[in-house]
Each structure stands twice: as C-alpha cells, then as structure tokens.
Amino acid sequence: MDDKEKYSSYNGLSRVAMIRGVPLLAGVVILLVCLVVGFAGAVVFGIGGILFAGIGIPVFFYIKKISETDDQALRITFLELWCRLTRRGGRHYGNTYTLSPMQYGRRSHVYKRYFKLPDGK
C-alpha cells in the first residue's frame, strides 16, 4: 500500500520565460544592444547607419535555434564559453578544464599552511 499523498508537479514553473522562442532576458538584451548600435550608427553614418541594428537578427535566430528543445540551452552555452575562456594550464592536464578549490602555485601561504604545526607556530 502506498500511504504517501501524491501531489501534482508544476514543471512549467521552472521554465524560462520565452518570447517567440527566445528566452526573455536574452531577447531584451539583444533588443537593447540593437537599439544602441542603431542609434550610434545613425549618429556616425547618417540615416543608413540604422541598418547596423540588424546585426542582432542572426543572433536572435541562433538563440532561437539552440533554445528549441531545451530552455536552459543558453545557460549551458554560456557555461561552456566561460569554461573555455577561464581555463588556465589546461595543456598540462590533457587539454581539459580542471576545477580545484585551491589556488596551487599562486600564493605561498597556500603551501605554508600544510606545514604549520598544530599549535599554530
């Protein structure tokens, strides 16, 4: 017998808000960047400079494409990009990204604390 009470799951509450298949925050950022680029282009190049605002259209379609099946795909893409840009010394470890809670080789106190006596001397 199952004595546990069953509750309905609201999986839709954990999804990212979307507008036309693009996460809302990413869509707003694309729109604002396009607006600023369009105004800057209009100031520098005249009325034809507004066409520079169209640079966000391919970005919009790229984000829409990667978000078709997974609403968290944009976060995963940024995590992969962050890992690629911040890895240091990856060539020493088989060209992989290694996470460590310590900062080996950067500060001498990291090594000194292992050799301290228990009484703090």
DSSP file (Angstrom, degrees, kcal/mol; ACC not computed):
  #  RESIDUE AA STRUCTURE BP1 BP2  ACC     N-H-->O    O-->H-N    N-H-->O    O-->H-N    TCO  KAPPA ALPHA  PHI   PSI    X-CA   Y-CA   Z-CA
    1    1 A M              0   0    0      0, 0.0     2,-0.8     0, 0.0     0, 0.0   0.000 360.0 360.0 360.0 144.5    0.0    0.0    0.0
    2    2 A D        +     0   0    0      1,-0.1     0, 0.0     2,-0.1     0, 0.0  -0.880 360.0 174.4-105.1 106.6    1.1    3.5   -0.8
    3    3 A D        +     0   0    0     -2,-0.8     2,-0.2     2,-0.1    -1,-0.1   0.536  47.7 105.1 -88.0  -7.3    0.4    5.8    2.2
    4    4 A K  S    S-     0   0    0      1,-0.1     2,-0.3     0, 0.0    -2,-0.1  -0.518  73.0-123.1 -78.7 141.4    2.1    8.8    0.7
    5    5 A E        -     0   0    0     -2,-0.2     2,-0.4     1,-0.0    -2,-0.1  -0.618  24.0-135.2 -79.8 139.6    0.0   11.6   -0.6
    6    6 A K        -     0   0    0     -2,-0.3     2,-0.4     0, 0.0    -1,-0.0  -0.814  18.6-166.6-101.1 137.2    0.6   12.4   -4.3
    7    7 A Y        -     0   0    0     -2,-0.4     2,-0.1     0, 0.0     0, 0.0  -0.909  26.4-108.7-119.5 147.4    0.9   16.0   -5.5
    8    8 A S        -     0   0    0     -2,-0.4     2,-0.4     1,-0.1     0, 0.0  -0.472  33.8-125.0 -72.9 147.6    0.7   17.3   -9.0
    9    9 A S        -     0   0    0     -2,-0.1     2,-0.8     1,-0.0     3,-0.2  -0.790  10.8-156.1 -97.4 133.5    4.0   18.5  -10.4
   10   10 A Y    >   +     0   0    0     -2,-0.4     3,-1.4     1,-0.2     4,-0.3  -0.618  28.7 158.3-106.1  71.0    4.3   22.0  -11.7
   11   11 A N  G >   +     0   0    0     -2,-0.8     3,-1.3     1,-0.3     4,-0.2   0.750  66.1  69.6 -67.4 -22.8    7.2   21.6  -14.1
   12   12 A G  G >  S+     0   0    0      1,-0.2     3,-0.9    -3,-0.2    -1,-0.3   0.720  86.5  67.6 -67.7 -19.9    6.2   24.6  -16.1
   13   13 A L  G <  S+     0   0    0     -3,-1.4    -1,-0.2     1,-0.2    -2,-0.2   0.694  95.7  54.8 -74.3 -17.2    7.1   26.9  -13.2
   14   14 A S  G <  S+     0   0    0     -3,-1.3    -1,-0.2    -4,-0.3    -2,-0.2   0.445  87.8 104.4 -94.4   0.5   10.8   26.1  -13.6
   15   15 A R  S <  S-     0   0    0     -3,-0.9     2,-0.3    -4,-0.2    -3,-0.0  -0.448  77.1-108.3 -82.4 155.3   11.0   27.0  -17.3
   16   16 A V        -     0   0    0     -2,-0.1     2,-0.2     1,-0.1    -1,-0.1  -0.591  38.3-104.9 -78.9 140.3   12.5   30.2  -18.5
   17   17 A A        -     0   0    0     -2,-0.3     7,-3.3     6,-0.0     2,-0.3  -0.493  44.6-162.1 -66.4 131.6   10.0   32.9  -19.8
   18   18 A M  E     -A   23   0A   0      5,-0.3     2,-0.4    -2,-0.2    -1,-0.0  -0.863  20.0-165.9-119.8 150.4   10.2   32.9  -23.6
   19   19 A I  E >  S-A   22   0A   0      3,-2.7     3,-1.3    -2,-0.3    -2,-0.0  -0.949  84.2 -17.9-135.0 116.0    9.1   35.3  -26.3
   20   20 A R  T 3  S-     0   0    0     -2,-0.4    -1,-0.0     1,-0.3    44,-0.0   0.820 129.2 -52.8  55.7  35.5    8.9   34.0  -29.9
   21   21 A G  T 3  S+     0   0    0      1,-0.2    -1,-0.3    46,-0.0    46,-0.2   0.489 118.3 106.0  84.7   4.6   11.1   31.0  -28.8
   22   22 A V  E <  S-A   19   0A   0     -3,-1.3    -3,-2.7    43,-0.0    -1,-0.2  -0.947  81.7-101.3-116.6 135.8   13.9   33.1  -27.3
   23   23 A P  E  >  -A   18   0A   0      0, 0.0     4,-2.6     0, 0.0    -5,-0.3  -0.277  34.3-123.6 -54.3 139.4   14.5   33.5  -23.5
   24   24 A L  H  > S+     0   0    0     -7,-3.3     4,-2.4     1,-0.2     5,-0.2   0.884 107.1  48.5 -57.5 -46.7   13.0   36.8  -22.4
   25   25 A L  H  > S+     0   0    0     -8,-0.3     4,-2.2     1,-0.2    -1,-0.2   0.915 113.3  47.5 -63.5 -42.7   16.2   38.2  -20.8
   26   26 A A  H  > S+     0   0    0      1,-0.2     4,-2.5     2,-0.2    -1,-0.2   0.895 111.5  51.8 -65.1 -39.1   18.3   37.3  -23.8
   27   27 A G  H  X S+     0   0    0     -4,-2.6     4,-2.4     2,-0.2    -2,-0.2   0.900 110.0  48.3 -63.4 -41.3   15.7   38.9  -26.1
   28   28 A V  H  X S+     0   0    0     -4,-2.4     4,-2.6     2,-0.2    -2,-0.2   0.905 111.7  49.8 -66.2 -41.3   15.6   42.1  -24.2
   29   29 A V  H  X S+     0   0    0     -4,-2.2     4,-2.5     2,-0.2     5,-0.2   0.921 111.7  48.5 -63.7 -43.5   19.4   42.3  -24.2
   30   30 A I  H  X S+     0   0    0     -4,-2.5     4,-2.6     1,-0.2    -2,-0.2   0.926 112.3  49.4 -61.2 -44.6   19.5   41.7  -28.0
   31   31 A L  H  X S+     0   0    0     -4,-2.4     4,-2.2     1,-0.2    -2,-0.2   0.917 112.4  46.7 -61.4 -44.8   16.9   44.4  -28.5
   32   32 A L  H  X S+     0   0    0     -4,-2.6     4,-2.4     2,-0.2    -1,-0.2   0.902 112.7  48.9 -66.6 -40.9   18.7   46.9  -26.3
   33   33 A V  H  X S+     0   0    0     -4,-2.5     4,-2.8     1,-0.2     5,-0.2   0.922 112.0  49.4 -64.4 -43.0   22.1   46.2  -28.0
   34   34 A C  H  X S+     0   0    0     -4,-2.6     4,-2.5    -5,-0.2    -2,-0.2   0.894 110.7  51.0 -62.2 -39.0   20.4   46.6  -31.4
   35   35 A L  H  X S+     0   0    0     -4,-2.2     4,-2.4     2,-0.2    -2,-0.2   0.927 112.7  44.6 -63.8 -46.3   18.8   49.9  -30.3
   36   36 A V  H  X S+     0   0    0     -4,-2.4     4,-2.7     2,-0.2     5,-0.2   0.921 115.0  48.1 -65.5 -44.0   22.1   51.3  -29.1
   37   37 A V  H  X S+     0   0    0     -4,-2.8     4,-2.6     1,-0.2    -2,-0.2   0.899 111.8  51.0 -64.3 -39.8   24.0   50.1  -32.2
   38   38 A G  H  X S+     0   0    0     -4,-2.5     4,-2.2    -5,-0.2    -2,-0.2   0.923 112.4  44.9 -63.5 -44.7   21.3   51.6  -34.4
   39   39 A F  H  X S+     0   0    0     -4,-2.4     4,-2.2     2,-0.2    -2,-0.2   0.916 114.4  48.8 -65.6 -42.8   21.4   55.0  -32.8
   40   40 A A  H  X S+     0   0    0     -4,-2.7     4,-2.4     1,-0.2     5,-0.2   0.906 112.0  49.7 -63.7 -40.2   25.2   55.0  -32.8
   41   41 A G  H  X S+     0   0    0     -4,-2.6     4,-2.9     8,-0.2     5,-0.4   0.882 109.9  50.8 -64.4 -38.0   25.2   54.1  -36.4
   42   42 A A  H  X S+     0   0    0     -4,-2.2     4,-1.0     7,-0.4    -1,-0.2   0.870 112.1  47.3 -67.5 -36.1   22.7   56.8  -37.2
   43   43 A V  H  < S+     0   0    0     -4,-2.2    -2,-0.2     2,-0.2    -1,-0.2   0.918 121.9  34.6 -70.0 -42.9   24.8   59.4  -35.4
   44   44 A V  H  < S+     0   0    0     -4,-2.4    -2,-0.2    -5,-0.2    -3,-0.2   0.925 133.9  22.0 -79.9 -46.2   28.1   58.3  -37.1
   45   45 A F  H  < S-     0   0    0     -4,-2.9     3,-0.5     1,-0.4    -3,-0.2   0.407 102.5-122.5-107.7   0.8   26.9   57.3  -40.6
   46   46 A G    ><  -     0   0    0     -4,-1.0     3,-1.5    -5,-0.4    -1,-0.4  -0.535  66.0 -25.0  89.3-160.6   23.6   59.1  -41.0
   47   47 A I  G >  S+     0   0    0      1,-0.3     3,-1.2    -2,-0.2    -1,-0.2   0.790 134.0  60.9 -64.3 -28.6   20.3   57.5  -41.7
   48   48 A G  G >  S+     0   0    0     -3,-0.5     3,-1.5     1,-0.2    -1,-0.3   0.694  87.5  75.2 -70.1 -18.3   21.9   54.5  -43.4
   49   49 A G  G X  S+     0   0    0     -3,-1.5     3,-1.5    -8,-0.3    -7,-0.4   0.654  75.7  77.3 -69.2 -14.7   23.7   53.7  -40.1
   50   50 A I  G X  S+     0   0    0     -3,-1.2     3,-1.9    -4,-0.3     4,-0.3   0.768  78.3  73.4 -65.3 -23.6   20.4   52.4  -38.7
   51   51 A L  G X  S+     0   0    0     -3,-1.5     3,-1.6     1,-0.3    -1,-0.3   0.740  79.8  72.9 -62.8 -21.4   21.0   49.2  -40.8
   52   52 A F  G X  S+     0   0    0     -3,-1.5     3,-1.5     1,-0.3    -1,-0.3   0.730  81.8  71.5 -64.3 -19.9   23.7   48.3  -38.3
   53   53 A A  G X  S+     0   0    0     -3,-1.9     3,-1.3     1,-0.3    -1,-0.3   0.743  81.6  73.1 -66.4 -21.8   20.9   47.5  -35.8
   54   54 A G  G X   +     0   0    0     -3,-1.6     3,-1.3    -4,-0.3    -1,-0.3   0.494  69.5  90.7 -71.0  -1.9   20.1   44.4  -38.0
   55   55 A I  G <> S+     0   0    0     -3,-1.5     4,-0.6     1,-0.3    -1,-0.3   0.738  79.3  60.9 -65.9 -21.0   23.2   42.8  -36.6
   56   56 A G  H <> S+     0   0    0     -3,-1.3     4,-2.6     1,-0.2    -1,-0.3   0.629  83.6  80.1 -80.9 -13.2   21.1   41.3  -33.9
   57   57 A I  H <> S+     0   0    0     -3,-1.3     4,-2.2     2,-0.2     5,-0.2   0.938  94.6  43.8 -63.1 -48.9   18.8   39.3  -36.2
   58   58 A P  H  > S+     0   0    0      0, 0.0     4,-2.2     0, 0.0    -1,-0.2   0.884 114.1  52.0 -63.5 -34.7   21.2   36.4  -36.8
   59   59 A V  H  X S+     0   0    0     -4,-0.6     4,-2.5     2,-0.2     5,-0.2   0.914 108.6  51.1 -64.6 -42.0   21.9   36.4  -33.0
   60   60 A F  H  X S+     0   0    0     -4,-2.6     4,-2.2     1,-0.2    -1,-0.2   0.924 112.1  45.9 -59.4 -46.6   18.2   36.2  -32.3
   61   61 A F  H  X S+     0   0    0     -4,-2.2     4,-2.1     2,-0.2    -1,-0.2   0.840 111.0  53.5 -68.8 -32.8   17.8   33.3  -34.8
   62   62 A Y  H  X S+     0   0    0     -4,-2.2     4,-2.3     2,-0.2     5,-0.2   0.943 111.4  44.8 -64.6 -47.1   20.8   31.5  -33.3
   63   63 A I  H  X S+     0   0    0     -4,-2.5     4,-1.5     1,-0.2    -2,-0.2   0.885 112.6  52.3 -64.6 -38.2   19.4   31.7  -29.8
   64   64 A K  H  < S+     0   0    0     -4,-2.2    -1,-0.2    -5,-0.2     4,-0.2   0.904 109.7  49.7 -62.9 -40.9   16.0   30.6  -31.0
   65   65 A K  H >< S+     0   0    0     -4,-2.1     3,-1.0     1,-0.2     4,-0.3   0.915 112.7  44.5 -66.3 -44.5   17.6   27.6  -32.7
   66   66 A I  H 3< S+     0   0    0     -4,-2.3     4,-0.5     1,-0.2     3,-0.3   0.739 113.0  53.0 -74.8 -19.7   19.5   26.4  -29.7
   67   67 A S  T 3< S+     0   0    0     -4,-1.5    -1,-0.2    -5,-0.2    -2,-0.2   0.358  81.4  95.4 -94.4   6.3   16.5   27.0  -27.4
   68   68 A E  S <  S+     0   0    0     -3,-1.0    -1,-0.2    -4,-0.2    -2,-0.1   0.930  99.9  19.4 -62.0 -46.7   14.1   24.9  -29.4
   69   69 A T  S    S+     0   0    0     -4,-0.3     2,-0.4    -3,-0.3    -1,-0.2   0.707 131.5  35.6 -99.5 -22.2   14.5   21.7  -27.5
   70   70 A D    >   -     0   0    0     -4,-0.5     3,-1.4     1,-0.1    -1,-0.2  -0.969  56.0-160.0-138.9 119.6   15.9   22.9  -24.2
   71   71 A D  T 3  S+     0   0    0     -2,-0.4     3,-0.3     1,-0.3     4,-0.2   0.665  96.9  54.6 -72.9 -14.1   15.1   26.2  -22.5
   72   72 A Q  T 3> S+     0   0    0      1,-0.2     4,-1.9     2,-0.1     3,-0.3   0.322  77.2 101.7 -96.2   6.2   18.3   26.0  -20.4
   73   73 A A  H <> S+     0   0    0     -3,-1.4     4,-2.4     1,-0.2    -1,-0.2   0.834  76.4  56.2 -62.9 -33.3   20.5   25.6  -23.5
   74   74 A L  H  > S+     0   0    0     -3,-0.3     4,-2.2    -4,-0.2    -1,-0.2   0.895 107.3  48.9 -66.9 -38.8   21.6   29.3  -23.4
   75   75 A R  H  > S+     0   0    0     -3,-0.3     4,-2.2     2,-0.2    -2,-0.2   0.901 111.5  49.7 -65.0 -40.2   22.8   28.9  -19.9
   76   76 A I  H  X S+     0   0    0     -4,-1.9     4,-2.4     2,-0.2    -2,-0.2   0.899 109.5  51.8 -64.8 -40.5   24.7   25.7  -20.9
   77   77 A T  H  X S+     0   0    0     -4,-2.4     4,-2.3     1,-0.2    -2,-0.2   0.914 110.7  47.5 -62.6 -43.5   26.3   27.6  -23.8
   78   78 A F  H  X S+     0   0    0     -4,-2.2     4,-2.7     2,-0.2    -1,-0.2   0.866 110.5  52.5 -66.7 -34.9   27.4   30.4  -21.6
   79   79 A L  H  X S+     0   0    0     -4,-2.2     4,-2.5     2,-0.2    -2,-0.2   0.917 110.1  48.0 -65.1 -42.7   28.9   27.9  -19.1
   80   80 A E  H  X S+     0   0    0     -4,-2.4     4,-2.2     2,-0.2    -2,-0.2   0.913 113.2  48.2 -62.7 -42.4   30.8   26.2  -21.9
   81   81 A L  H  X S+     0   0    0     -4,-2.3     4,-2.3     2,-0.2    -2,-0.2   0.916 111.5  49.8 -63.8 -43.4   32.1   29.6  -23.1
   82   82 A W  H  X S+     0   0    0     -4,-2.7     4,-2.0     1,-0.2    -2,-0.2   0.911 110.7  50.1 -61.7 -42.7   33.1   30.6  -19.6
   83   83 A C  H  X S+     0   0    0     -4,-2.5     4,-0.9     1,-0.2    -1,-0.2   0.895 111.8  48.0 -63.9 -39.7   34.9   27.3  -19.1
   84   84 A R  H  < S+     0   0    0     -4,-2.2    -1,-0.2     1,-0.2    -2,-0.2   0.888 115.3  44.2 -67.6 -38.7   36.8   27.8  -22.3
   85   85 A L  H  < S+     0   0    0     -4,-2.3    -2,-0.2     1,-0.2    -1,-0.2   0.774 117.5  42.6 -79.5 -25.7   37.8   31.4  -21.6
   86   86 A T  H  < S+     0   0    0     -4,-2.0     2,-0.2    -5,-0.2    -1,-0.2   0.486  81.2 115.1-102.7  -2.3   38.8   30.9  -18.0
   87   87 A R     <  -     0   0    0     -4,-0.9     2,-0.4    -3,-0.2     3,-0.1  -0.484  42.5-172.2 -73.4 137.5   40.8   27.7  -18.1
   88   88 A R        +     0   0    0     -2,-0.2    10,-0.2    10,-0.2    -2,-0.0  -0.988  65.7   9.4-127.8 135.8   44.5   28.1  -17.3
   89   89 A G  S >  S+     0   0    0     -2,-0.4     3,-1.2     1,-0.1     4,-0.4   0.741  75.7 142.6  71.2  22.6   47.1   25.4  -17.6
   90   90 A G  G > > +     0   0    0      1,-0.3     5,-2.0     2,-0.2     3,-1.2   0.804  63.4  65.2 -65.3 -29.0   44.7   23.1  -19.5
   91   91 A R  G > 5S+     0   0    0      1,-0.3     3,-0.7     4,-0.2    -1,-0.3   0.746  96.2  58.1 -66.8 -21.0   47.5   21.9  -21.7
   92   92 A H  G < 5S+     0   0    0     -3,-1.2    -1,-0.3     1,-0.2    -2,-0.2   0.680 107.4  47.4 -79.3 -17.5   49.2   20.4  -18.6
   93   93 A Y  G < 5S-     0   0    0     -3,-1.2     3,-0.3    -4,-0.4    -1,-0.2  -0.200 133.8 -76.8-119.0  40.4   46.2   18.2  -17.9
   94   94 A G  T < 5S-     0   0    0     -3,-0.7    -3,-0.2     1,-0.2    -2,-0.1   0.806  83.8 -66.9  73.9  28.7   45.4   16.7  -21.2
   95   95 A N  S   <S+     0   0    0     -5,-2.0     2,-0.2     1,-0.2    -4,-0.2   0.872 102.0 132.1  58.2  41.5   43.8   19.9  -22.5
   96   96 A T        -     0   0    0     -6,-1.0     2,-0.7    -3,-0.3    -3,-0.2  -0.710  64.4-108.2-115.4 169.1   40.9   19.6  -20.1
   97   97 A Y        -     0   0    0     -2,-0.2     2,-0.5    -3,-0.1    -8,-0.1  -0.893  36.7-167.2 -99.7 115.6   39.2   22.1  -17.7
   98   98 A T        -     0   0    0     -2,-0.7     2,-0.4   -10,-0.2   -10,-0.2  -0.905   6.7-154.6-110.0 126.0   40.1   21.2  -14.1
   99   99 A L        +     0   0    0     -2,-0.5   -12,-0.0   -12,-0.1    -2,-0.0  -0.831  18.5 171.4 -98.7 135.1   38.3   22.7  -11.2
  100  100 A S        -     0   0    0     -2,-0.4    -2,-0.0     2,-0.1     4,-0.0  -0.998  35.2-141.4-142.7 137.9   40.1   22.9   -7.9
  101  101 A P  S    S+     0   0    0      0, 0.0     2,-0.3     0, 0.0    -1,-0.1   0.583  86.1  67.6 -75.1  -6.1   39.1   24.7   -4.7
  102  102 A M  S    S-     0   0    0      2,-0.0     2,-0.8    -3,-0.0    -2,-0.1  -0.724  79.5-129.7-112.3 162.4   42.7   25.7   -4.1
  103  103 A Q    >>  -     0   0    0     -2,-0.3     3,-1.3     4,-0.1     4,-0.8  -0.725  31.9-160.8-110.6  79.6   45.0   28.1   -6.0
  104  104 A Y  T 34  +     0   0    0     -2,-0.8     4,-0.1     1,-0.2    -4,-0.0  -0.360  69.1   3.1 -65.2 134.1   48.1   26.0   -6.5
  105  105 A G  T 34 S+     0   0    0      2,-0.3    -1,-0.2     1,-0.1     3,-0.1   0.417 107.8  91.1  78.3  -1.6   51.3   27.9   -7.2
  106  106 A R  T <4 S+     0   0    0     -3,-1.3     2,-0.4     1,-0.3    -2,-0.1   0.841  89.0  26.5 -95.5 -36.7   49.8   31.3   -6.9
  107  107 A R    >X  -     0   0    0     -4,-0.8     3,-0.8     1,-0.1     4,-0.6  -0.981  62.4-142.4-133.0 140.4   50.4   32.2   -3.3
  108  108 A S  H >> S+     0   0    0     -2,-0.4     4,-2.1     1,-0.2     3,-0.7   0.801  97.2  67.7 -71.6 -27.6   53.0   31.0   -0.9
  109  109 A H  H 3> S+     0   0    0      1,-0.2     4,-1.7     2,-0.2    -1,-0.2   0.760  90.4  65.4 -66.2 -21.3   50.6   30.8    2.1
  110  110 A V  H <4 S+     0   0    0     -3,-0.8     4,-0.4     1,-0.2    -1,-0.2   0.904 109.6  37.0 -64.2 -39.9   48.7   28.0    0.4
  111  111 A Y  H XX S+     0   0    0     -3,-0.7     3,-1.0    -4,-0.6     4,-0.6   0.866 112.6  58.2 -78.9 -37.0   51.8   25.8    0.8
  112  112 A K  H >< S+     0   0    0     -4,-2.1     3,-0.9     1,-0.2     4,-0.4   0.821  95.3  63.3 -65.7 -31.9   52.8   27.1    4.2
  113  113 A R  T 3< S+     0   0    0     -4,-1.7     3,-0.5     1,-0.3    -1,-0.2   0.758  97.0  58.1 -68.9 -21.4   49.6   26.2    5.9
  114  114 A Y  T <4 S+     0   0    0     -3,-1.0    -1,-0.3    -4,-0.4    -2,-0.2   0.755 108.2  46.8 -74.8 -23.5   50.2   22.5    5.2
  115  115 A F  S << S+     0   0    0     -3,-0.9    -1,-0.2    -4,-0.6    -2,-0.2   0.354  85.0 116.8-101.4   5.5   53.5   22.7    7.1
  116  116 A K        -     0   0    0     -3,-0.5    -3,-0.0    -4,-0.4    -4,-0.0  -0.439  68.6-115.9 -72.3 146.6   52.2   24.5   10.2
  117  117 A L    >   -     0   0    0     -2,-0.1     3,-2.2     1,-0.1    -1,-0.1  -0.480  28.4-108.6 -77.5 155.3   52.4   22.8   13.5
  118  118 A P  T 3  S+     0   0    0      0, 0.0    -1,-0.1     0, 0.0    -2,-0.1   0.767 117.2  61.1 -57.9 -26.8   49.1   22.1   15.2
  119  119 A D  T 3  S-     0   0    0      1,-0.1    -2,-0.0     0, 0.0    -3,-0.0   0.444 120.7-105.4 -83.5   3.1   49.8   24.7   17.9
  120  120 A G    <         0   0    0     -3,-2.2    -1,-0.1     1,-0.0    -4,-0.0   0.508 360.0 360.0  93.2   4.9   49.9   27.4   15.2
  121  121 A K              0   0    0     -4,-0.0    -5,-0.0    -5,-0.0    -1,-0.0   0.451 360.0 360.0 -88.2 360.0   53.7   28.0   15.0
